[in-house]
Amino acid sequence: MVASWVWHAALAITGFAVNMWLGVVAVVLLTQSVAIPLRFRGQRRPKPMIAGVTEAMCLLLVFIAAIIICPHLA
């Protein structure tokens, strides 16, 4: 879990170095990577379907944002 937080924090730092909006997207992903484990701490684990759908939606939003922000990457 800590490795995920470190990875997303590094992604946010790199994103802000490249483009402010990429940094914002990375911060949203960092928030998601922190919020979901903390939300289910001390409870039963979330169903894999919930985790998968959440990840899929986040990845889709990041993909769309990256194309809008950096069309030269598409």
Backbone atoms as SQL, in Angstrom:
CREATE TABLE atoms (id INTEGER PRIMARY KEY, chain TEXT, resi INTEGER, resn TEXT, atom TEXT, x REAL, y REAL, z REAL);
INSERT INTO atoms VALUES
  (1, 'A', 1, 'MET', 'N', 0.827, -1.177, 0.000),
  (2, 'A', 1, 'MET', 'CA', 0.000, 0.000, 0.000),
  (3, 'A', 1, 'MET', 'C', 0.880, 1.253, 0.000),
  (4, 'A', 2, 'VAL', 'N', 1.920, 1.245, 0.805),
  (5, 'A', 2, 'VAL', 'CA', 2.814, 2.401, 0.854),
  (6, 'A', 2, 'VAL', 'C', 3.522, 2.578, -0.485),
  (7, 'A', 3, 'ALA', 'N', 3.877, 1.483, -1.120),
  (8, 'A', 3, 'ALA', 'CA', 4.532, 1.563, -2.434),
  (9, 'A', 3, 'ALA', 'C', 3.606, 2.234, -3.445),
  (10, 'A', 4, 'SER', 'N', 2.321, 1.950, -3.382),
  (11, 'A', 4, 'SER', 'CA', 1.356, 2.585, -4.281),
  (12, 'A', 4, 'SER', 'C', 1.295, 4.085, -4.023),
  (13, 'A', 5, 'TRP', 'N', 1.316, 4.458, -2.745),
  (14, 'A', 5, 'TRP', 'CA', 1.270, 5.888, -2.415),
  (15, 'A', 5, 'TRP', 'C', 2.523, 6.601, -2.906),
  (16, 'A', 6, 'VAL', 'N', 3.668, 5.963, -2.729),
  (17, 'A', 6, 'VAL', 'CA', 4.920, 6.559, -3.197),
  (18, 'A', 6, 'VAL', 'C', 4.911, 6.690, -4.716),
  (19, 'A', 7, 'TRP', 'N', 4.457, 5.649, -5.401),
  (20, 'A', 7, 'TRP', 'CA', 4.388, 5.674, -6.857),
  (21, 'A', 7, 'TRP', 'C', 3.483, 6.812, -7.337),
  (22, 'A', 8, 'HIS', 'N', 2.300, 6.943, -6.749),
  (23, 'A', 8, 'HIS', 'CA', 1.376, 7.989, -7.180),
  (24, 'A', 8, 'HIS', 'C', 1.891, 9.384, -6.819),
  (25, 'A', 9, 'ALA', 'N', 2.598, 9.514, -5.703),
  (26, 'A', 9, 'ALA', 'CA', 3.194, 10.807, -5.351),
  (27, 'A', 9, 'ALA', 'C', 4.287, 11.183, -6.356),
  (28, 'A', 10, 'ALA', 'N', 5.113, 10.208, -6.734),
  (29, 'A', 10, 'ALA', 'CA', 6.142, 10.461, -7.745),
  (30, 'A', 10, 'ALA', 'C', 5.503, 10.815, -9.083),
  (31, 'A', 11, 'LEU', 'N', 4.408, 10.146, -9.406),
  (32, 'A', 11, 'LEU', 'CA', 3.682, 10.454, -10.635),
  (33, 'A', 11, 'LEU', 'C', 3.152, 11.882, -10.604),
  (34, 'A', 12, 'ALA', 'N', 2.652, 12.324, -9.453),
  (35, 'A', 12, 'ALA', 'CA', 2.142, 13.693, -9.321),
  (36, 'A', 12, 'ALA', 'C', 3.270, 14.709, -9.484),
  (37, 'A', 13, 'ILE', 'N', 4.410, 14.447, -8.864),
  (38, 'A', 13, 'ILE', 'CA', 5.546, 15.371, -8.986),
  (39, 'A', 13, 'ILE', 'C', 5.992, 15.475, -10.443),
  (40, 'A', 14, 'THR', 'N', 6.099, 14.329, -11.093),
  (41, 'A', 14, 'THR', 'CA', 6.495, 14.320, -12.502),
  (42, 'A', 14, 'THR', 'C', 5.442, 14.998, -13.368),
  (43, 'A', 15, 'GLY', 'N', 4.172, 14.745, -13.066),
  (44, 'A', 15, 'GLY', 'CA', 3.096, 15.370, -13.826),
  (45, 'A', 15, 'GLY', 'C', 3.136, 16.877, -13.739),
  (46, 'A', 16, 'PHE', 'N', 3.354, 17.411, -12.534),
  (47, 'A', 16, 'PHE', 'CA', 3.444, 18.864, -12.391),
  (48, 'A', 16, 'PHE', 'C', 4.675, 19.427, -13.085),
  (49, 'A', 17, 'ALA', 'N', 5.731, 18.644, -13.187),
  (50, 'A', 17, 'ALA', 'CA', 6.928, 19.103, -13.886),
  (51, 'A', 17, 'ALA', 'C', 6.675, 19.228, -15.387),
  (52, 'A', 18, 'VAL', 'N', 5.793, 18.372, -15.917),
  (53, 'A', 18, 'VAL', 'CA', 5.506, 18.386, -17.346),
  (54, 'A', 18, 'VAL', 'C', 4.399, 19.388, -17.686),
  (55, 'A', 19, 'ASN', 'N', 3.289, 19.288, -16.955),
  (56, 'A', 19, 'ASN', 'CA', 2.127, 20.114, -17.256),
  (57, 'A', 19, 'ASN', 'C', 1.266, 20.164, -15.996),
  (58, 'A', 20, 'MET', 'N', 0.720, 21.340, -15.709),
  (59, 'A', 20, 'MET', 'CA', -0.077, 21.482, -14.498),
  (60, 'A', 20, 'MET', 'C', -1.265, 20.513, -14.486),
  (61, 'A', 21, 'TRP', 'N', -1.900, 20.343, -15.614),
  (62, 'A', 21, 'TRP', 'CA', -3.089, 19.486, -15.666),
  (63, 'A', 21, 'TRP', 'C', -2.745, 18.013, -15.501),
  (64, 'A', 22, 'LEU', 'N', -1.605, 17.598, -16.013),
  (65, 'A', 22, 'LEU', 'CA', -1.176, 16.218, -15.769),
  (66, 'A', 22, 'LEU', 'C', -0.898, 16.001, -14.285),
  (67, 'A', 23, 'GLY', 'N', -0.367, 17.018, -13.629),
  (68, 'A', 23, 'GLY', 'CA', -0.169, 16.935, -12.189),
  (69, 'A', 23, 'GLY', 'C', -1.474, 16.816, -11.438),
  (70, 'A', 24, 'VAL', 'N', -2.485, 17.569, -11.883),
  (71, 'A', 24, 'VAL', 'CA', -3.806, 17.501, -11.249),
  (72, 'A', 24, 'VAL', 'C', -4.399, 16.100, -11.412),
  (73, 'A', 25, 'VAL', 'N', -4.273, 15.532, -12.593),
  (74, 'A', 25, 'VAL', 'CA', -4.773, 14.171, -12.824),
  (75, 'A', 25, 'VAL', 'C', -4.053, 13.187, -11.908),
  (76, 'A', 26, 'ALA', 'N', -2.744, 13.355, -11.770),
  (77, 'A', 26, 'ALA', 'CA', -1.975, 12.462, -10.900),
  (78, 'A', 26, 'ALA', 'C', -2.382, 12.617, -9.437),
  (79, 'A', 27, 'VAL', 'N', -2.721, 13.833, -9.022),
  (80, 'A', 27, 'VAL', 'CA', -3.177, 14.039, -7.650),
  (81, 'A', 27, 'VAL', 'C', -4.523, 13.356, -7.431),
  (82, 'A', 28, 'VAL', 'N', -5.385, 13.384, -8.436),
  (83, 'A', 28, 'VAL', 'CA', -6.666, 12.667, -8.333),
  (84, 'A', 28, 'VAL', 'C', -6.412, 11.174, -8.161),
  (85, 'A', 29, 'LEU', 'N', -5.482, 10.632, -8.917),
  (86, 'A', 29, 'LEU', 'CA', -5.137, 9.208, -8.768),
  (87, 'A', 29, 'LEU', 'C', -4.526, 8.925, -7.401),
  (88, 'A', 30, 'LEU', 'N', -3.693, 9.848, -6.914),
  (89, 'A', 30, 'LEU', 'CA', -3.115, 9.688, -5.579),
  (90, 'A', 30, 'LEU', 'C', -4.215, 9.675, -4.523),
  (91, 'A', 31, 'THR', 'N', -5.170, 10.563, -4.662),
  (92, 'A', 31, 'THR', 'CA', -6.294, 10.610, -3.730),
  (93, 'A', 31, 'THR', 'C', -7.060, 9.294, -3.741),
  (94, 'A', 32, 'GLN', 'N', -7.286, 8.763, -4.927),
  (95, 'A', 32, 'GLN', 'CA', -8.001, 7.492, -5.048),
  (96, 'A', 32, 'GLN', 'C', -7.202, 6.351, -4.428),
  (97, 'A', 33, 'SER', 'N', -5.875, 6.363, -4.621),
  (98, 'A', 33, 'SER', 'CA', -5.062, 5.273, -4.084),
  (99, 'A', 33, 'SER', 'C', -4.958, 5.332, -2.558),
  (100, 'A', 34, 'VAL', 'N', -5.183, 6.500, -1.988),
  (101, 'A', 34, 'VAL', 'CA', -5.166, 6.640, -0.532),
  (102, 'A', 34, 'VAL', 'C', -6.556, 6.399, 0.048),
  (103, 'A', 35, 'ALA', 'N', -7.577, 6.934, -0.604),
  (104, 'A', 35, 'ALA', 'CA', -8.932, 6.917, -0.045),
  (105, 'A', 35, 'ALA', 'C', -9.537, 5.513, 0.013),
  (106, 'A', 36, 'ILE', 'N', -9.375, 4.735, -1.018),
  (107, 'A', 36, 'ILE', 'CA', -10.022, 3.420, -1.047),
  (108, 'A', 36, 'ILE', 'C', -9.489, 2.496, 0.058),
  (109, 'A', 37, 'PRO', 'N', -8.159, 2.362, 0.220),
  (110, 'A', 37, 'PRO', 'CA', -7.699, 1.504, 1.328),
  (111, 'A', 37, 'PRO', 'C', -8.102, 2.037, 2.707),
  (112, 'A', 38, 'LEU', 'N', -8.067, 3.349, 2.882),
  (113, 'A', 38, 'LEU', 'CA', -8.456, 3.909, 4.172),
  (114, 'A', 38, 'LEU', 'C', -9.945, 3.739, 4.434),
  (115, 'A', 39, 'ARG', 'N', -10.740, 3.793, 3.395),
  (116, 'A', 39, 'ARG', 'CA', -12.185, 3.622, 3.532),
  (117, 'A', 39, 'ARG', 'C', -12.529, 2.224, 4.040),
  (118, 'A', 40, 'PHE', 'N', -11.796, 1.215, 3.595),
  (119, 'A', 40, 'PHE', 'CA', -12.102, -0.167, 3.956),
  (120, 'A', 40, 'PHE', 'C', -11.192, -0.698, 5.064),
  (121, 'A', 41, 'ARG', 'N', -10.429, 0.158, 5.706),
  (122, 'A', 41, 'ARG', 'CA', -9.565, -0.280, 6.810),
  (123, 'A', 41, 'ARG', 'C', -10.426, -0.780, 7.968),
  (124, 'A', 42, 'GLY', 'N', -10.091, -1.931, 8.480),
  (125, 'A', 42, 'GLY', 'CA', -10.817, -2.493, 9.605),
  (126, 'A', 42, 'GLY', 'C', -12.127, -3.169, 9.220),
  (127, 'A', 43, 'GLN', 'N', -12.473, -3.139, 7.953),
  (128, 'A', 43, 'GLN', 'CA', -13.683, -3.804, 7.478),
  (129, 'A', 43, 'GLN', 'C', -13.269, -4.941, 6.562),
  (130, 'A', 44, 'ARG', 'N', -14.252, -5.625, 6.076),
  (131, 'A', 44, 'ARG', 'CA', -13.919, -6.670, 5.113),
  (132, 'A', 44, 'ARG', 'C', -13.384, -5.999, 3.848),
  (133, 'A', 45, 'ARG', 'N', -12.635, -6.739, 3.116),
  (134, 'A', 45, 'ARG', 'CA', -12.058, -6.198, 1.885),
  (135, 'A', 45, 'ARG', 'C', -13.165, -5.907, 0.883),
  (136, 'A', 46, 'PRO', 'N', -12.975, -4.886, 0.049),
  (137, 'A', 46, 'PRO', 'CA', -13.986, -4.614, -0.980),
  (138, 'A', 46, 'PRO', 'C', -14.014, -5.743, -2.006),
  (139, 'A', 47, 'LYS', 'N', -15.148, -5.922, -2.609),
  (140, 'A', 47, 'LYS', 'CA', -15.252, -6.949, -3.639),
  (141, 'A', 47, 'LYS', 'C', -14.323, -6.593, -4.800),
  (142, 'A', 48, 'PRO', 'N', -13.741, -7.586, -5.428),
  (143, 'A', 48, 'PRO', 'CA', -12.861, -7.307, -6.565),
  (144, 'A', 48, 'PRO', 'C', -13.561, -6.522, -7.667),
  (145, 'A', 49, 'MET', 'N', -14.860, -6.736, -7.812),
  (146, 'A', 49, 'MET', 'CA', -15.609, -6.011, -8.840),
  (147, 'A', 49, 'MET', 'C', -15.578, -4.511, -8.560),
  (148, 'A', 50, 'ILE', 'N', -15.729, -4.111, -7.295),
  (149, 'A', 50, 'ILE', 'CA', -15.708, -2.695, -6.930),
  (150, 'A', 50, 'ILE', 'C', -14.338, -2.104, -7.222),
  (151, 'A', 51, 'ALA', 'N', -13.288, -2.809, -6.823),
  (152, 'A', 51, 'ALA', 'CA', -11.932, -2.324, -7.068),
  (153, 'A', 51, 'ALA', 'C', -11.646, -2.236, -8.564),
  (154, 'A', 52, 'GLY', 'N', -12.063, -3.231, -9.307),
  (155, 'A', 52, 'GLY', 'CA', -11.817, -3.249, -10.753),
  (156, 'A', 52, 'GLY', 'C', -12.545, -2.141, -11.487),
  (157, 'A', 53, 'VAL', 'N', -13.793, -1.924, -11.147),
  (158, 'A', 53, 'VAL', 'CA', -14.562, -0.868, -11.806),
  (159, 'A', 53, 'VAL', 'C', -13.984, 0.503, -11.461),
  (160, 'A', 54, 'THR', 'N', -13.595, 0.680, -10.204),
  (161, 'A', 54, 'THR', 'CA', -12.989, 1.952, -9.796),
  (162, 'A', 54, 'THR', 'C', -11.699, 2.207, -10.564),
  (163, 'A', 55, 'GLU', 'N', -10.853, 1.210, -10.656),
  (164, 'A', 55, 'GLU', 'CA', -9.601, 1.347, -11.399),
  (165, 'A', 55, 'GLU', 'C', -9.862, 1.607, -12.878),
  (166, 'A', 56, 'ALA', 'N', -10.821, 0.903, -13.459),
  (167, 'A', 56, 'ALA', 'CA', -11.129, 1.083, -14.874),
  (168, 'A', 56, 'ALA', 'C', -11.617, 2.499, -15.151),
  (169, 'A', 57, 'MET', 'N', -12.478, 3.024, -14.299),
  (170, 'A', 57, 'MET', 'CA', -12.986, 4.385, -14.489),
  (171, 'A', 57, 'MET', 'C', -11.861, 5.417, -14.339),
  (172, 'A', 58, 'CYS', 'N', -10.998, 5.211, -13.371),
  (173, 'A', 58, 'CYS', 'CA', -9.865, 6.126, -13.186),
  (174, 'A', 58, 'CYS', 'C', -8.936, 6.093, -14.393),
  (175, 'A', 59, 'LEU', 'N', -8.639, 4.897, -14.881),
  (176, 'A', 59, 'LEU', 'CA', -7.776, 4.784, -16.053),
  (177, 'A', 59, 'LEU', 'C', -8.405, 5.413, -17.291),
  (178, 'A', 60, 'LEU', 'N', -9.698, 5.240, -17.460),
  (179, 'A', 60, 'LEU', 'CA', -10.382, 5.853, -18.596),
  (180, 'A', 60, 'LEU', 'C', -10.322, 7.373, -18.501),
  (181, 'A', 61, 'LEU', 'N', -10.568, 7.920, -17.315),
  (182, 'A', 61, 'LEU', 'CA', -10.498, 9.370, -17.131),
  (183, 'A', 61, 'LEU', 'C', -9.084, 9.901, -17.375),
  (184, 'A', 62, 'VAL', 'N', -8.087, 9.177, -16.918),
  (185, 'A', 62, 'VAL', 'CA', -6.701, 9.597, -17.149),
  (186, 'A', 62, 'VAL', 'C', -6.368, 9.544, -18.631),
  (187, 'A', 63, 'PHE', 'N', -6.804, 8.511, -19.314),
  (188, 'A', 63, 'PHE', 'CA', -6.552, 8.385, -20.739),
  (189, 'A', 63, 'PHE', 'C', -7.178, 9.544, -21.502),
  (190, 'A', 64, 'ILE', 'N', -8.429, 9.864, -21.198),
  (191, 'A', 64, 'ILE', 'CA', -9.122, 10.971, -21.857),
  (192, 'A', 64, 'ILE', 'C', -8.429, 12.296, -21.537),
  (193, 'A', 65, 'ALA', 'N', -8.087, 12.498, -20.258),
  (194, 'A', 65, 'ALA', 'CA', -7.422, 13.740, -19.868),
  (195, 'A', 65, 'ALA', 'C', -6.072, 13.886, -20.556),
  (196, 'A', 66, 'ALA', 'N', -5.324, 12.806, -20.662),
  (197, 'A', 66, 'ALA', 'CA', -4.014, 12.871, -21.315),
  (198, 'A', 66, 'ALA', 'C', -4.155, 13.229, -22.788),
  (199, 'A', 67, 'ILE', 'N', -5.154, 12.698, -23.445),
  (200, 'A', 67, 'ILE', 'CA', -5.366, 13.025, -24.861),
  (201, 'A', 67, 'ILE', 'C', -5.778, 14.487, -25.020),
  (202, 'A', 68, 'ILE', 'N', -6.612, 14.981, -24.118),
  (203, 'A', 68, 'ILE', 'CA', -7.047, 16.376, -24.197),
  (204, 'A', 68, 'ILE', 'C', -5.892, 17.315, -23.861),
  (205, 'A', 69, 'ILE', 'N', -5.139, 16.981, -22.816),
  (206, 'A', 69, 'ILE', 'CA', -4.072, 17.864, -22.349),
  (207, 'A', 69, 'ILE', 'C', -2.862, 17.833, -23.294),
  (208, 'A', 70, 'CYS', 'N', -2.484, 16.663, -23.729),
  (209, 'A', 70, 'CYS', 'CA', -1.296, 16.493, -24.583),
  (210, 'A', 70, 'CYS', 'C', -1.674, 15.767, -25.858),
  (211, 'A', 71, 'PRO', 'N', -2.346, 16.444, -26.782),
  (212, 'A', 71, 'PRO', 'CA', -2.773, 15.737, -28.001),
  (213, 'A', 71, 'PRO', 'C', -1.605, 15.216, -28.838),
  (214, 'A', 72, 'HIS', 'N', -0.418, 15.785, -28.675),
  (215, 'A', 72, 'HIS', 'CA', 0.724, 15.294, -29.428),
  (216, 'A', 72, 'HIS', 'C', 1.180, 13.912, -28.986),
  (217, 'A', 73, 'LEU', 'N', 0.691, 13.445, -27.821),
  (218, 'A', 73, 'LEU', 'CA', 1.034, 12.111, -27.348),
  (219, 'A', 73, 'LEU', 'C', 0.142, 11.035, -27.961),
  (220, 'A', 74, 'ALA', 'N', -1.002, 11.439, -28.484),
  (221, 'A', 74, 'ALA', 'CA', -1.977, 10.473, -29.012),
  (222, 'A', 74, 'ALA', 'C', -1.540, 9.875, -30.321);
